[in-house]
Amino acid sequence: MTWATERLDEILKPDATRPPVVETLGMGLIDAWGPGWVRKSWTPHPSLLNGDGSLFGGYLAALADQVLAFAAMTAVADDVHFRTVNLHMQFVKVGRAHPLTIEARVTAATRQLITVEADFRRPDGELIARASAQQVTTPKMTAFANLAVET
């Protein structure tokens, strides 16, 4: 187990603590995970639709960043953290107010870079979007004692 896989196990619990951004954006967490993959179900709130009833693409990009980070958590070493350094969205079909299944997977991982991909699918299995990202790893900091703050 690593800090990341322990966190993945924690967020599967019904009473999991959600980060403020997840609460604010109504993103939800994941439904399941395993080595190299995560899956979540998500149903858009009507407030996230454009005037024509389509899903706002920027929100889908935020969901992609979240689920791709969760996938990276299945492969990250215990002594590092990571950050998204590249995020790409490809919109295949117009998304509407239907539930989505979002599945993300690790496609490559080195000590310094984790590459991940995700598919966004409607209940009928139709692909509406695909996302990819790269996560760069950095040494895990245990204290901030050496940080200088200017006022």
WOJO-V657061 format. One record per pair of residues at least 24 apart in sequence whose C-alpha atoms are under 8 Angstrom apart, sorted by the first residue. I is the first residue (numbers start at 1). GAP is how many residues later the second one is. D is the distance in Angstrom with one decimal. If there is no record, write none. Layout:
BEGIN
[[I/GAP/D] [I/GAP/D]]
END
This chain:
BEGIN
[[2/74/8.0] [2/75/6.9] [2/76/4.8] [3/75/5.9] [4/69/5.1] [4/70/6.8] [4/72/7.1] [4/74/7.3] [5/68/6.4] [5/69/5.9] [8/25/7.5] [8/62/7.5] [8/65/7.6] [27/36/6.7] [30/37/7.8] [33/41/7.9] [34/40/7.0] [35/39/5.6] [35/40/7.1] [36/35/6.3] [36/36/7.5] [36/38/5.4] [36/39/6.2] [36/69/5.5] [36/70/5.0] [37/34/5.3] [37/37/6.9] [37/66/7.3] [37/67/5.5] [37/68/4.2] [37/69/6.4] [38/29/7.3] [38/32/6.7] [38/33/5.5] [38/65/5.8] [38/66/5.4] [38/67/6.6] [39/28/7.9] [39/62/7.1] [39/63/5.7] [39/64/4.4] [39/65/6.4] [40/27/7.9] [40/61/5.9] [40/62/5.3] [40/63/6.6] [41/58/7.1] [41/59/5.7] [41/60/4.6] [41/61/6.2] [42/57/5.7] [42/58/5.2] [42/59/6.4] [42/60/7.6] [43/54/7.3] [43/55/6.4] [43/56/4.2] [43/57/6.1] [44/53/5.7] [44/54/7.0] [44/55/6.6] [45/52/7.4] [46/51/6.9] [49/47/7.5] [49/48/7.3] [53/43/6.0] [53/44/7.2] [54/40/6.3] [54/41/5.5] [54/42/4.6] [54/43/7.2] [55/39/7.4] [55/40/5.2] [55/41/5.4] [55/42/7.0] [61/28/6.5] [61/70/7.9] [64/25/8.0] [64/54/7.0] [64/67/6.3] [65/68/7.7] [67/35/7.7] [67/36/7.7] [67/37/6.3] [67/51/7.5] [68/36/5.9] [68/37/7.5] [68/48/6.0] [68/49/6.6] [68/50/6.6] [68/64/7.5] [68/65/6.9] [69/66/7.6] [71/33/5.8] [71/34/5.6] [71/35/6.2] [71/45/6.9] [72/33/7.9] [72/34/6.4] [72/42/6.4] [72/43/7.7] [72/44/6.8] [72/63/7.2] [75/31/7.5] [75/34/7.3] [75/39/7.8] [76/38/7.8] [76/61/8.0] [77/34/7.7] [79/60/6.4] [79/61/5.5] [80/57/6.0] [80/58/5.4] [80/59/4.5] [80/60/4.4] [81/56/5.5] [81/57/5.4] [81/58/6.3] [81/59/5.4] [82/53/5.8] [82/54/5.3] [82/55/4.2] [82/56/5.9] [83/52/5.2] [83/53/5.5] [83/54/6.7] [84/49/6.8] [84/50/5.9] [84/51/4.5] [84/52/6.5] [85/48/7.4] [85/49/5.8] [85/50/5.8] [85/51/6.4] [86/47/5.2] [86/48/5.2] [86/49/7.3] [87/44/7.3] [87/45/5.9] [87/46/4.4] [87/47/6.9] [88/43/5.5] [88/44/5.3] [88/45/6.2] [89/40/7.1] [89/41/6.0] [89/42/4.5] [89/43/6.8] [90/39/5.6] [90/40/5.2] [90/41/6.1] [91/37/6.2] [91/38/4.4] [91/39/6.6] [92/35/6.8] [92/36/4.9] [92/37/5.1] [92/38/7.5] [93/34/7.2] [93/35/4.5] [93/36/6.8] [94/34/6.4] [95/33/6.1] [98/24/6.8] [98/25/7.7] [99/24/6.6] [111/26/7.3] [112/24/5.7] [112/25/5.0] [112/26/7.4] [113/24/6.1]]
END
